[in-house]
Amino acid sequence: MSLITVRKAQDKLAQHLRSQRLAKGLTQAGLAERSGVSLATLRKFEQKGAISLESFLQLAMALGLLDKLVEAAEPSESDFSSIDDVLREDRPTRRKRGWRT
C-alpha cells in the first residue's frame, strides 16, 4: 500500500522533469521540439501533472532520464520466492500491551 496519492506522484514527476529541463537550460519550446511532444502538452504537464505515458517517456528520453526510469521500474530482488517464505520468516513477537511503569 502506498502512502502517496496519484495526484502527488503526478505533481512530483512534473516538478522533477521541470527542474531537469531548467538545469539543462531548455525552454519549454526547446524541450517540446526535441521530444516531439507538443508545447501545449508540455505546459499542461508542468502545470497539472497530466500527460500520457508515451509523451512522458518522450520527455524523459529528451532529458536523458529514460534509462533511469526504466531501471527504477524493475523489481528489486527479494529474499522471498513465495508467500510461504514470507510466512516462515522469523519475526520478533511484539508485545500487545504497553509497558508497565
N, C-alpha and C positions, 0 to 999 in steps of 0.2 A: 504494500500500500504506500502510495506517495503522499508526502506532506505538501507538495507544491501543486497548485491548480494549473490547469491547461492555460488559462489566461496569463498567469505569472510566468509560465515557461515561455509562452509566445513573446511576452514583453522582454524577458531576459535575452532570448535569442536575437530579437530585433536590436536591442541595445548593444549586444556583443558585436553583431555584424556592422552596426553603425560605427562603433568605436574602431573596428578594424579598418573600415573604409576611410575614416578620418586619419588613422595612423598611417595609412598608405598615401595620404594626400589626394584622395579621389573625391570628386564631387559626386552628387547623386547621378547627374547626367553621365559622367565618365564611367561610373560603375555600371549603369544601365546599358551603356553602349558596349562595354567589354563583356558583359554577362549575357546579353541578348534578352534581358528582362526589360519590359517597358518601364519608362520613368515613372509613370503613374502607379504601377505595381510596386516599385521600389519605395516610393513615397508612402503608399498605403501601409506597406510592411513596416517601415521605420516608425510610422505614427501609431498604428493599431496592432501590429504584430500578425496581421492576416496575410497569408500568402500560400500558394500551392507548394507542395513538396518539390515538384520539378523546378519551379522558379527559385525556391530556397537553395536547392542544390546548385543551380546555375550561379547564384550569387556567391555561394561558398567556394565554388571552383574558381571563379574570377578573383577571389580574395586569397586563394591558396590554402583554403581551410577544408577542402573536401576530404582529403586523406585522414585528417584528424577526426572529422565527423564520423566517417565510416569505421575508423578504429575504435572510437568511443561507443559505437553501437554494437560492437562484437561482444558476445557474452564472456564474462570473466570465468576463469577456471574455478571450479568448485571442488571442495573436498568430498562432496556427496555425489553419488551416482544414481541414487533413488531415494524415494521418500522413506524407505526402511532405514537407510543410512542416517537420515536426519533424526528419525525417532530413536535410534540406538545411541545417538550421541550422548556422551556423559556430560550432563549439565549439573552444576551445583544446585541443590534444592534451596529455594528461598523460603524464608520464614513467612508465615501467613499473618502473623501478628506483629505489632510494633515492639520495640524494646521496652523492657520494664525499667523504671527508674527508681 
